[in-house]
């Protein structure tokens, strides 16, 4: 068993490296998934084999993490930067006057969020954000979900203890998918991949991080006993250990070579699947770096040359207003076609009325267009010298362009909304299209065009109407026939087996995306429990904040929504979560438990299942509603301190096992057995994190 687990871990680590670093997979997704499932099964059956660097941790955990602040062992200096080639040339000339034979390493400047990875004995120990340069946040659990980050190094020759610094970023494909999902649930899209990466890395739930598709390039090694005397040689060695090092690096020995690299990288920029905002130039030799030294804030041996944002000047012809399924109004500018960053831009988002007023955009203006994050075209300014005297201030619409209803604006939000949820055609179609989508009810025989047809013909006006359709109603419709009609009805019937969490997502409750729906379904177990929950009870669900909780609470206070749900229940949809095995009794009935730290005999996921199996509730944070804090090794000191201040009972893994044993009763385990203090936790688990790396 032990041997099989180790073989699976080694094989999966190799396949991760081949796929995510080398882009040369040698097994199919099916084969990879089969190996991963087998590993997860074995690790669950043998918790004594737990390893924080197992490939199985890539999926993340749905338990919340408190980020601990870690002091960097080596300060993370900032880089000086310039937008001027002339200044950059002077920087290089100055170095060459002092060191005539200086070599430079030129690298792409990735536009993401800085990270420092510490490795000990070839295994990932910690991952820490840059923070303020002196200290950062420990985000190890989240970084372990990034498949291009090696958890265990390959080969040999790496130091016993060293750090790799790099950039966590979000590829364009992940960014586009994430923003499409956010728009679908009524959330504001991220402005650019950099913001999306930074926000994702600081999420409390690593399983959500795993789903968002972050990637990582490493570009700097730090330590006391590095194997080589130059930056270039150390990165080449790191590549062999499994690190994802950019293949776009270049070793340059003259200003002409540096300038050529900058020019070539600028031309390549629009074709890359990720964002860069410039080029970093570093002196190669460590001895030369020591000779050049650093200022208080930045090294004298490195600088960043930043590209100016590519802009295009074009004319604004008109503005369309789109209505989303939540009723949100989005103004879209129609532009005279213009070439920008490798593509032809004809349309650009104007976001909302505030943005239009802020820029004083008027029809007929010559406007500057940029690509936000090199992906989404946006208008950034107006060329006033080109404005016609006949241009008048833009008047934002006051009524829905589709149904004529007077628009409303929710306090604290920038967008206007159409309140006519029942009769506004785009909202009706949008809700139904969302309902039938692949991640929701997966009614694949229906499509957007067919839904639009059914709405026009008066056959459906809401999502519940789908379950009243018959073959006889569909056959006479344009582009449909007997076979197509039968396939649609069969697909609708099959959707009745879709599990509860997907049905909940399909309802289209504002701000409730796919992941939040899973959390709610797991936490409450049924729609009845969810719709009767208070705002405070909703807030106990992982990843549910004030805004989401209030929106869910309000949704279930609507008579129209409750009537719709009743029709869906009558149609046979699943509104109860699938049960995971037999009940283990009610020893924890009504008790709220917070888990923190790592454990000897159980994984955190297994403990969570045991709590639910015995009638308890998993809580993400310590509050007055918490009955017990189940504390393991290296638990968060903040949780411990709060538990002590609130008088929450603190129990160990052994105490917990005693509580759920068949012979046990709740009363027999009400006294806290763990004698532990904040100071002890800080001096052991948290204090060990003080030897932390840096990143510049």
Secondary structure as GFF3:
##gff-version 3
##sequence-region A 1 696
A	DSSP	alpha_helix	2	16	.	.	.	ID=ss1
A	DSSP	pi_helix	17	21	.	.	.	ID=ss2
A	DSSP	alpha_helix	29	45	.	.	.	ID=ss3
A	DSSP	three_ten_helix	47	49	.	.	.	ID=ss4
A	DSSP	three_ten_helix	55	59	.	.	.	ID=ss5
A	DSSP	beta_strand	69	71	.	.	.	ID=ss6
A	DSSP	beta_strand	81	82	.	.	.	ID=ss7
A	DSSP	alpha_helix	85	98	.	.	.	ID=ss8
A	DSSP	beta_strand	104	110	.	.	.	ID=ss9
A	DSSP	beta_strand	113	120	.	.	.	ID=ss10
A	DSSP	beta_strand	123	129	.	.	.	ID=ss11
A	DSSP	beta_strand	135	137	.	.	.	ID=ss12
A	DSSP	alpha_helix	140	143	.	.	.	ID=ss13
A	DSSP	beta_strand	161	170	.	.	.	ID=ss14
A	DSSP	alpha_helix	172	184	.	.	.	ID=ss15
A	DSSP	alpha_helix	193	201	.	.	.	ID=ss16
A	DSSP	alpha_helix	206	212	.	.	.	ID=ss17
A	DSSP	beta_strand	214	222	.	.	.	ID=ss18
A	DSSP	alpha_helix	231	240	.	.	.	ID=ss19
A	DSSP	beta_strand	250	252	.	.	.	ID=ss20
A	DSSP	alpha_helix	255	268	.	.	.	ID=ss21
A	DSSP	three_ten_helix	269	271	.	.	.	ID=ss22
A	DSSP	beta_strand	276	283	.	.	.	ID=ss23
A	DSSP	alpha_helix	286	292	.	.	.	ID=ss24
A	DSSP	beta_strand	302	306	.	.	.	ID=ss25
A	DSSP	beta_strand	312	323	.	.	.	ID=ss26
A	DSSP	beta_strand	329	340	.	.	.	ID=ss27
A	DSSP	beta_strand	343	349	.	.	.	ID=ss28
A	DSSP	alpha_helix	353	359	.	.	.	ID=ss29
A	DSSP	beta_strand	366	372	.	.	.	ID=ss30
A	DSSP	beta_strand	376	382	.	.	.	ID=ss31
A	DSSP	three_ten_helix	384	386	.	.	.	ID=ss32
A	DSSP	beta_strand	407	409	.	.	.	ID=ss33
A	DSSP	beta_strand	416	418	.	.	.	ID=ss34
A	DSSP	alpha_helix	425	436	.	.	.	ID=ss35
A	DSSP	alpha_helix	448	456	.	.	.	ID=ss36
A	DSSP	three_ten_helix	463	468	.	.	.	ID=ss37
A	DSSP	alpha_helix	471	475	.	.	.	ID=ss38
A	DSSP	alpha_helix	482	494	.	.	.	ID=ss39
A	DSSP	three_ten_helix	495	497	.	.	.	ID=ss40
A	DSSP	alpha_helix	500	506	.	.	.	ID=ss41
A	DSSP	alpha_helix	514	524	.	.	.	ID=ss42
A	DSSP	alpha_helix	527	531	.	.	.	ID=ss43
A	DSSP	alpha_helix	535	539	.	.	.	ID=ss44
A	DSSP	alpha_helix	546	555	.	.	.	ID=ss45
A	DSSP	alpha_helix	559	571	.	.	.	ID=ss46
A	DSSP	beta_strand	592	596	.	.	.	ID=ss47
A	DSSP	alpha_helix	604	613	.	.	.	ID=ss48
A	DSSP	beta_strand	617	619	.	.	.	ID=ss49
A	DSSP	beta_strand	628	631	.	.	.	ID=ss50
A	DSSP	alpha_helix	637	646	.	.	.	ID=ss51
A	DSSP	beta_strand	649	651	.	.	.	ID=ss52
A	DSSP	alpha_helix	653	660	.	.	.	ID=ss53
A	DSSP	three_ten_helix	666	669	.	.	.	ID=ss54
A	DSSP	alpha_helix	678	681	.	.	.	ID=ss55
A	DSSP	pi_helix	682	686	.	.	.	ID=ss56
A	DSSP	alpha_helix	687	688	.	.	.	ID=ss57
###
